[in-house]
Amino acid sequence: MRLLLDSCIGRTAAERLREAGHDVVRIQELGRDPGDARVLEIAWEQDRILVTADKDFGELAVVFSARHKGIVRLSGIAATRHASNLVGLLDAYATSLARGALITIEPQRVRVREQK
């Protein structure tokens, strides 16, 4: 899976995702964080699913109809747990993500909002 990790997702998560076979770019690897709207545009341009802990991306996608290839948001998950939560769940929700779903991973549940 092609992923763009927002600045709030750490290096350890990137390394673990790469080890699991994912094509991962961290926004920090592209230079200074350009802001949420541009991060989402970069993900679109590079055909990558955005992984973030920031709820503002969902608003950009839903309220402002910003283009995206799928968004995974980690909510209430400690940074030390990002990698372990992502590795298995990305595979489990691959079909939804391929269709551009917005997925929120919380400690006790996963919410999926399919694209219309």
trRosetta pair geometry for C-beta under 8 A, 3 or more apart (Angstrom, degrees):
i j d omega theta_ij theta_ji phi_ij phi_ji
1 22 5.0 -25 58 -127 79 99
1 23 7.1 -148 94 33 34 78
1 49 6.4 -23 167 20 112 129
1 90 5.7 -136 32 169 157 124
1 94 6.6 -133 -76 -122 125 95
1 97 7.0 16 -141 111 135 145
2 22 7.5 171 -85 -174 19 81
2 23 4.6 -21 -106 74 66 115
2 46 7.1 -151 160 134 128 91
2 47 5.8 41 86 110 154 80
2 48 4.5 -106 134 -106 96 72
2 49 6.7 128 86 8 63 77
2 69 7.9 -16 84 119 106 154
3 17 6.4 -58 48 161 152 150
3 22 5.5 16 5 164 120 127
3 23 6.8 154 21 82 69 58
3 24 4.9 -12 68 -109 105 72
3 25 7.3 -179 94 30 58 63
3 48 5.6 103 -153 -170 8 102
3 49 5.4 -35 -107 65 67 86
3 50 7.7 127 -161 -107 67 15
3 51 5.5 12 -169 -11 115 118
3 90 7.8 -51 -72 -126 134 145
4 24 8.0 154 -91 -157 24 55
4 25 5.4 -20 -112 72 69 96
4 26 7.9 131 -165 -115 55 17
4 27 6.5 68 174 -64 96 81
4 39 7.2 171 135 -179 131 85
4 42 6.4 150 -143 109 161 101
4 43 4.4 -132 34 -98 143 89
4 46 6.5 106 -62 71 124 132
4 48 4.1 98 -24 116 95 140
4 49 7.2 -178 23 80 74 35
4 50 5.3 -29 70 -104 99 63
4 51 7.1 175 82 20 46 75
5 9 4.1 -112 -170 79 106 128
5 13 6.6 150 -128 98 146 116
5 14 5.6 -108 6 -81 159 98
5 17 7.9 166 -60 29 126 154
5 24 6.3 24 -19 -169 112 102
5 25 7.1 -168 20 92 78 43
5 26 4.7 -31 65 -111 111 66
5 27 6.6 -124 89 -9 58 79
5 51 5.0 -26 -108 67 65 107
5 52 7.8 153 -162 -73 48 54
6 9 5.6 93 58 4 68 100
6 27 5.8 16 -137 -10 33 135
6 39 6.1 56 -112 177 88 151
6 50 6.5 52 -46 -176 99 96
6 51 6.5 -142 6 91 84 53
6 52 3.7 43 7 -104 144 90
6 53 7.2 -143 76 17 127 64
6 54 6.1 -117 146 13 163 115
6 57 7.6 -122 -70 -46 146 141
7 26 7.8 90 -99 176 47 91
7 27 5.2 -73 -55 67 75 125
7 28 6.1 103 -114 -52 83 92
7 33 4.8 -31 -45 -91 145 133
8 52 6.1 67 52 -159 113 68
8 53 4.3 -109 122 35 135 108
8 54 5.9 141 10 -37 146 94
8 79 8.0 -122 169 -101 73 106
9 13 5.1 -82 175 68 95 148
9 14 7.2 116 126 -49 100 85
9 26 7.4 -145 85 -125 93 93
9 51 5.5 38 -54 115 166 103
9 52 6.6 -110 -30 -108 112 33
9 53 6.7 154 -64 -20 76 95
9 74 7.4 115 -95 17 101 132
9 82 5.8 168 -142 -176 83 154
10 13 5.3 107 66 8 70 98
10 14 7.3 -125 115 -2 44 91
10 79 5.5 77 -16 -177 128 110
10 82 6.4 142 31 43 92 146
11 14 5.4 -55 -151 36 38 114
11 15 6.3 38 153 -20 70 104
11 26 7.1 -24 -97 -74 62 161
12 15 5.7 -53 -148 35 32 111
12 16 6.3 29 156 -15 66 107
12 80 7.9 8 73 -131 154 50
12 82 7.5 120 84 63 96 106
12 83 5.5 -87 127 -39 90 136
13 16 5.9 -57 -146 40 30 108
13 17 6.1 29 157 -18 65 109
13 51 7.8 -151 142 127 136 143
13 82 4.2 -46 -81 110 134 116
13 83 4.2 -153 -107 -72 61 77
13 86 6.1 71 -158 23 108 145
14 17 5.9 -59 -147 38 27 109
14 18 6.3 28 155 -19 64 107
14 24 5.0 169 -152 138 79 141
14 26 5.2 -44 -87 -58 149 112
15 18 5.8 -57 -150 36 29 111
15 19 6.4 32 152 -20 64 106
15 83 7.7 -24 64 -111 76 137
16 19 5.5 -51 -148 35 33 115
16 20 6.4 29 152 -16 64 107
16 83 3.8 80 38 -159 154 123
16 84 7.7 -62 167 -58 165 47
16 86 7.6 120 96 70 117 110
16 87 5.9 -80 145 -67 112 120
17 20 5.6 -57 -149 39 33 110
17 22 4.4 -47 165 52 92 132
17 24 4.8 102 98 -64 121 144
17 83 7.0 -130 -37 -134 78 81
17 86 6.2 -37 -81 116 109 130
17 87 6.6 -149 -93 -90 61 75
17 90 7.6 71 -130 -5 104 160
18 21 7.8 110 -179 -22 31 9
18 22 6.2 -90 -86 65 34 75
18 24 5.1 -100 -65 28 85 122
20 87 5.1 178 -67 -141 158 98
20 90 7.9 116 115 57 145 131
22 90 7.0 -5 -81 126 139 162
23 48 7.9 -119 100 -110 99 102
25 29 5.7 -123 -167 62 78 132
25 30 6.9 54 165 -43 118 107
25 46 7.1 -47 32 147 149 161
25 48 6.8 -74 36 -107 110 164
26 29 4.8 102 63 -10 80 102
26 30 8.0 -159 96 -3 52 83
27 30 5.8 -59 -164 34 45 111
27 33 5.8 56 132 -109 127 77
27 34 7.9 -128 -172 16 115 81
27 39 5.8 -22 -111 -124 140 109
27 42 7.4 115 -118 78 91 152
28 31 7.9 -150 -168 63 34 12
28 33 7.3 -24 -83 -61 64 84
30 42 6.9 103 142 -158 176 154
31 34 7.7 51 89 -49 102 95
33 39 7.2 -12 -162 -68 80 118
34 38 3.7 -71 116 91 121 144
34 39 6.3 166 62 -52 89 69
34 42 7.4 119 43 -31 134 129
35 38 5.2 75 66 21 82 105
35 39 6.8 -149 95 -13 35 92
36 39 5.6 -56 -143 33 29 113
36 40 6.4 26 161 -16 65 105
36 54 6.8 -133 -105 125 117 146
36 56 5.1 -60 -127 110 163 127
36 57 6.2 -145 -163 -77 109 72
36 60 6.3 -170 141 -43 114 145
37 40 6.0 -58 -155 36 30 109
37 41 6.5 31 148 -19 64 107
37 60 6.3 -177 -99 -129 68 140
37 66 6.9 -139 -136 -118 76 146
38 41 5.3 -51 -147 37 38 116
38 42 6.3 43 152 -23 68 100
39 42 5.7 -51 -150 32 31 113
39 43 6.6 34 151 -19 63 103
39 50 6.9 96 140 -129 99 130
39 57 7.7 -74 91 -96 116 114
40 43 5.6 -49 -150 33 34 114
40 44 6.5 36 150 -19 64 104
40 50 6.3 -41 -110 -55 65 158
40 57 6.0 159 -79 -137 116 95
40 60 5.7 -153 -28 115 167 148
40 61 7.4 -156 -145 -63 142 87
40 66 5.3 36 128 144 148 137
40 67 7.6 143 146 76 102 57
40 68 5.7 -59 -165 -89 101 103
40 71 8.0 -22 -119 -86 101 119
41 44 5.5 -55 -151 37 33 113
41 45 6.1 31 153 -19 68 108
41 66 7.8 -88 -63 -172 71 112
41 67 7.6 66 -110 65 58 98
42 45 5.7 -54 -142 39 31 110
42 46 6.0 10 163 -1 66 114
42 48 7.8 -17 125 45 74 122
43 46 6.3 -69 -141 50 23 97
43 48 4.7 -104 -150 76 70 91
43 49 7.0 -3 -170 169 120 5
43 50 4.3 -46 -100 -62 164 97
43 68 6.3 14 98 -141 123 80
43 69 6.1 -139 146 26 95 104
44 47 7.6 21 -180 -73 29 37
44 67 4.7 72 -120 112 149 104
44 68 5.9 -95 -73 -106 97 35
44 69 6.1 163 -107 -26 52 91
47 69 5.9 115 -157 -90 44 157
48 69 6.1 136 75 55 24 142
49 69 5.4 -108 -79 102 54 98
49 70 4.0 -28 -122 80 99 108
49 71 7.0 -171 -172 -80 76 24
49 72 6.3 48 152 -9 114 101
49 97 5.5 -2 -105 -173 149 117
50 57 6.1 -144 112 -163 144 155
50 68 6.4 -65 7 -154 119 117
50 69 7.6 125 -12 54 77 83
50 70 7.2 179 27 94 67 55
50 71 4.8 -13 67 -115 102 74
50 72 7.1 -173 95 29 53 65
51 71 7.9 163 -83 -163 30 52
51 72 4.7 -12 -111 67 74 106
51 74 7.5 36 -179 -18 87 101
51 86 6.7 33 -145 -122 143 136
52 57 5.4 111 48 -1 156 145
52 71 6.9 -28 25 -166 109 97
52 72 7.4 145 26 82 60 57
52 73 5.5 -25 78 -109 82 73
52 74 7.4 -157 103 21 34 79
53 73 6.6 110 -126 -164 24 73
53 74 4.8 -42 -98 68 80 91
53 75 7.1 148 -155 -82 70 42
53 77 7.4 -132 -115 55 109 91
53 82 7.8 -77 -64 -102 114 120
54 57 5.8 92 93 -11 94 97
54 73 7.2 -110 61 -130 39 107
55 58 5.6 -42 -171 27 63 116
55 59 6.9 63 138 -17 76 100
55 73 6.4 76 -95 -161 56 152
55 75 7.2 55 -73 -99 101 111
56 59 5.4 -54 -156 36 45 114
56 60 6.4 48 148 -22 72 101
57 60 5.5 -48 -149 34 37 114
57 61 6.3 32 154 -15 67 107
57 68 7.7 97 176 -98 103 153
57 71 5.2 179 129 -145 125 145
57 73 6.8 -180 59 -78 115 114
58 61 5.7 -59 -147 40 31 108
58 62 5.8 7 164 -1 70 115
58 71 6.5 -169 -79 102 67 150
58 73 6.4 -44 -44 -32 113 150
58 102 5.7 99 -119 -166 92 142
58 104 7.7 3 -77 -69 144 111
59 62 6.3 -62 -127 49 25 94
59 63 5.0 -11 -171 17 69 122
59 64 7.0 49 141 2 68 99
60 63 7.3 -34 -85 52 11 87
60 64 5.2 -42 -152 50 46 120
60 66 4.2 -11 154 12 92 143
60 68 7.9 103 104 -46 104 127
61 64 7.5 28 -8 58 8 76
61 65 7.4 25 -177 -126 35 18
61 66 5.3 -77 -87 58 45 89
61 68 5.2 -43 -105 8 115 138
61 71 6.1 -133 -33 -7 155 142
61 102 6.1 161 94 -79 152 130
62 65 7.7 -8 172 -69 11 46
62 102 7.3 -42 -54 -23 105 165
62 113 7.7 -19 -85 135 122 156
68 71 5.7 -6 158 -43 152 99
68 100 6.5 127 96 -154 78 98
69 100 6.0 -107 -168 -105 29 81
70 96 7.9 122 -130 123 125 69
70 97 4.3 77 -163 -159 160 73
70 98 7.5 -3 -51 -43 145 13
70 99 7.7 92 -82 71 111 41
70 100 5.0 -138 -67 -133 72 34
70 101 5.6 24 -131 52 97 55
70 102 7.3 -170 -156 -77 54 41
70 103 7.5 13 -178 2 97 99
71 101 8.0 -121 43 110 60 48
71 102 4.8 3 59 -122 101 77
71 103 7.2 -177 93 30 55 63
72 86 7.2 99 135 -123 149 97
72 89 7.8 136 -149 112 134 118
72 90 7.3 -44 -79 -94 163 85
72 97 7.2 -13 -57 -106 105 121
72 103 4.9 -12 -113 69 71 103
72 104 8.0 164 -162 -86 48 27
72 105 6.7 20 -177 -11 93 110
73 102 7.4 11 -1 -178 107 86
73 103 7.1 177 25 91 67 52
73 104 4.8 -18 69 -110 102 72
73 105 7.1 -176 89 23 48 71
74 77 4.3 -77 177 43 106 127
74 82 5.8 -47 -89 -119 174 86
74 85 6.4 109 -121 92 115 145
74 86 7.5 -59 -72 -63 122 97
74 105 5.2 -23 -110 67 61 105
75 104 5.4 7 -1 -173 126 103
75 105 6.8 160 23 75 74 48
75 106 5.0 -29 76 -91 101 80
76 106 5.5 34 48 -146 119 79
76 107 5.4 -78 113 -19 114 100
77 81 5.1 -120 180 87 93 113
77 82 6.2 119 121 -83 120 59
77 85 5.5 -45 -152 -12 152 164
77 105 6.4 5 -35 110 144 101
77 106 7.4 -157 -45 -140 94 29
77 107 6.4 166 -85 -70 72 72
78 81 4.8 79 64 10 83 105
78 82 7.8 -115 100 -33 47 73
79 82 5.7 -17 -156 -19 43 115
81 84 5.5 -64 -159 48 62 107
81 85 5.5 59 146 -23 88 109
82 85 6.1 -71 -152 40 24 107
82 86 6.0 14 162 -16 66 116
83 86 6.0 -66 -145 39 25 107
83 87 6.3 29 166 -31 66 106
84 87 6.4 -43 -138 20 27 111
84 88 7.8 5 173 5 55 103
85 88 7.7 -85 -171 44 24 90
85 89 6.1 -5 163 2 64 131
85 105 5.5 131 162 150 125 146
86 89 6.1 -81 -139 49 26 101
86 90 5.7 30 174 -31 72 108
86 105 7.6 -148 -81 10 61 169
87 90 6.7 -59 -155 21 15 107
87 91 7.7 2 154 -4 51 106
88 91 6.2 -66 -164 39 37 106
88 92 6.2 31 150 -19 72 114
89 92 5.3 -56 -142 40 39 114
89 93 6.0 7 168 6 73 111
89 103 7.7 170 153 148 118 142
89 105 5.9 74 140 -100 173 134
89 110 6.5 180 -143 -104 128 145
90 93 6.7 -76 -143 53 22 87
90 94 6.6 58 152 -74 61 79
90 97 7.2 -5 -154 -16 69 162
91 94 5.7 -12 -152 -37 34 114
93 96 4.8 -47 -175 44 86 115
93 97 5.5 90 124 -25 89 100
93 101 7.0 -106 170 71 114 145
93 103 5.6 83 148 -101 162 157
93 110 7.3 -141 -59 162 138 144
93 112 6.6 -166 -137 -98 127 126
94 97 5.7 -60 -143 41 29 110
94 98 6.2 35 157 -26 65 105
95 98 5.7 -51 -149 30 29 114
95 99 7.0 17 153 -8 60 106
96 99 5.9 -68 -159 42 33 105
96 101 3.9 -2 158 -10 95 154
96 103 6.7 102 110 -67 130 117
96 112 5.4 -49 -168 -157 161 132
96 114 6.4 -101 -146 -98 96 83
97 100 7.6 72 -173 -58 35 12
97 101 5.6 -78 -82 43 39 99
97 103 6.8 -47 -78 -12 91 132
99 114 6.5 -4 107 -153 129 89
99 115 5.7 -156 142 35 86 110
100 115 4.0 25 88 -35 110 147
101 112 5.4 -15 -177 -165 137 91
101 113 6.3 150 -165 75 78 49
101 114 5.3 -40 -105 -107 96 46
101 115 6.2 -117 -79 -18 44 82
102 112 7.6 144 78 -159 51 44
102 113 4.3 -10 60 59 100 108
102 115 7.9 111 -13 -64 80 74
103 110 6.5 -6 -172 -176 99 99
103 111 7.0 162 -156 84 49 54
103 112 5.3 -9 -106 -106 82 71
103 113 7.6 -159 -72 26 39 68
104 110 7.1 165 84 -157 53 51
104 111 4.4 2 53 54 102 103
104 113 8.0 43 -6 -6 97 100
105 110 5.4 -12 -109 -111 64 87
106 109 5.2 8 62 58 110 71
106 110 7.1 -172 28 -82 72 37
106 111 7.2 42 -3 -6 111 97
